[in-house]
Amino acid sequence: MNILFCSVGRRCELLKDFRRTMGEDIKIVVTDNSEVAPAMAFADRAYQVPLINDPSYIPMILDICKKEKIQAVTTLIDPEIMLLAEHRKEFEALGVTVLAPYEETAKLCFNKYEMYQFLTKHQINTVKTYGTYGEFYSAYEAGEISLPVFVKPRTGSGSVGARKIESIELLEQVTGADESLIIQELMTGKDLDADVYVDTISHKPVAMFSKRKLSTTIGGANKTISFKDDALFSFIKEILSVMQFNGPLDMDFFYQDGKYYLSEINPRFGGAYLHAYGAGVDFVKLIAENVKGVENQEIIGNYEEDIVMMMYDSVVIRKKSEIDASMIRL
């Protein structure tokens, strides 16, 4: 399997997992805007490319796919998911499987308020969300929502800008100064997430790994513990039945008052997918089978409970001359 990871950044351990599963039967090609993106050190070929909003970006990625005989492509940053979805036909014309959702679903995942509207229309439990201060205040006056609340950008990732707001005065000030913020009900239940693989042939979820967050930092959970619940697995299937995904995704949930509530979906490898892989839920094998044209059978819940992940930092040390020698600049 020849696979391209775009915007690879710091995702070193993910690349190691792909190598661990596939051994010599994989060529890992990566791109990044930075010549010192650490994950480049774990690839077979590394390309330095422009920012994703550069007009030359997609033509360059397509050229890399041709040159490296790429069979599957994915990205590890949220803003690029829409870009891959928009150009799906161009990649597929080259025989490249795009591990990203279809365009309408990609739009929903990137805009949290539009996702909320979509989910409520389809009667799927989700976190109560308001697009403007005025909309929130009307509900507040009617007794439909109370303080404190949670605000975060309607687009973006990594929990940047997300915070709790205690008073109506501060909420008005904060949202007035930044109209990109949405206002959400403050959830106080268990904070959970699930790694899910949607088969690229059947377009059905075939693997799920759920975990409870023990500790989080900016960017996501860094300590988690696995659990299984058929009610959650059924809820995930209900959600995915009304959207079009393709490949790996990371889903965030709350469990409150005996019900699961969907918070958001990041349709890419989540930062804590490493937990799923370490517990034996191997998306790499599933991707490899799909690339070969083989539909995967369902393996939902095929892992142990109470497996703990404890994430830590590491480093890559290289001479500048070694980086320069290994980098292909476009």
Helices and strands as residue ranges (DSSP letters): E 2-6, H 12-22, G 23-25, E 27-32, G 38-42, E 45-48, H 57-68, E 72-75, H 79-86, H 88-92, E 97-98, H 103-110, H 112-121, E 129-130, H 133-141, E 149-153, E 163-165, H 168-177, E 181-185, E 190-198, E 205-217, E 220-227, H 230-240, E 247-256, E 259-266, H 273-278, H 283-291, E 308-310, H 320-326, E 327-329
